[in-house]
Amino acid sequence: MEAKVFITALKRYPSEGAAAGEWFDVPVDLNQVERILGIRLEEEEIAIHDYEGLPFKVPEHTSINWLNDICMQLEEIEGTNLYHALGDLVSSVRLNDAPLRTLF
């Protein structure tokens, strides 16, 4: 699956505008996020302001760890009817950062 997300450091966003974020490939490397955005994830809030190539909606405050987990699981079934059905399920159900495997 070729997907990417636009991640913004919220503390920088009001003063720097839309340029305060960058595009990252999924799965997202958290060390890369810290290095490129110049932040420490333990100390600053981030948000996903856009995404491409994902078969489900990505709310702004989605956990990067949850996103990585779901995307790795979806890669295993990419190209199947189940892939598209699960993308719809992930979009419509509030999962509270639960791994997809816990739904079944």
Secondary structure, DSSP 4 states (H G I P E B T S, - for coil): ---EEEEEETTTHHHHGGGGEEEEESSP-HHHHHHHHT--TTTS-EEEEEEES-SS---TT--HHHHHHHHHHHHTTTTSHHHHHHHHHHHHS--TT--GGGG-
